[in-house]
Amino acid sequence: MNDPLERELASFRPRPPSPRWENALHDRLDGGHRRLFQAASVALVAASLLLALLGTRSPSPRSATGTVSLIDESLPTFQAYHQGLTDSPAELDALLRSHDREPGAGAPQTWQPSYRLDLDSVN
Amino acid sequence: MRGGGEDWSSWFREYGPAMLLFARQALPDLATAEDAVQEAFVRFWKSRASAEDVPAYLFACVRNCVREIQRGESRRLRRDQATARPELTEALFDCPLERDERRTLVEAGLRQLPCEQRDVLVLKIWGGLSFPQIAAALDIPANTAASRYRYALEKLRELLVEVTTP
């Protein structure tokens, strides 16, 4: 700028926009990303809490020792059937009647063997 | 290109004052001009990737927002804009107190320029745009921008001499 008037004009600095407008621009230009991050964080925390809640409330199919209990301990053993057949038909009938009862409250619903192996007594 | 970068705040700090000055040439009050600048800047920032000349596009966005406000405002505002000049109560420039009298004269001189000359002067002096950039921002030929600038300077020089000469 060679013109003295140009130089003089350029020496005047235009007033800047008020700070509140810069804050408003922050909300409009950066707010979207911030809101998205906040929503994602809330969703992550909610999902974690839900998983933790489900983990503590759902019944475990495993026993305290970590093995699956599939055998109803109240049922007669193979050895008992064998003994009943050997002794008398009446005793065998009694055993069968006891087997024909309703399943116990603590019995598993998925699979029930009709007899329990007692390997120690067989051997 | 001045300013720049991918940080919008550096763009706004660099060009915000000139954008506001440009908007105030056509809008009746500071608050309305700031609204126009804010809206224009948001539009600019979201669509700047498609611009051939980014600073020129920035001021084109301001010009478009100013026009939309002029068209869409109430009848009362349109009556005000029939005599659109920067308001007297709010200074256009920041300057030391010892230059305040001269500032008042310059601002009064600017108000007396025709709008089209004033726009070119503002974009050249305070916006830092070249004539081709001004032409792109205002959608006029570059030669027209250059001639309007010369007329504006001569007119302003005459006005300031008239005022300062007893």
Interface residues (C-beta under 8 A of the other chain):
Chain A: D3 L5 E6 E8 L9 A10 F12 R13 P14 R15 P16 P17 S18 W21 E22 A24 L25 R28 L29
Chain B: W8 S9 F12 R13 G16 P17 A18 M19 L20 L21 E34 V37 Q38 F41 V42 W45 E90 A91 L92 F93 D94 C95 R99 R102 R103 V106 L121 I125 W126 L153 L156 R157 L160
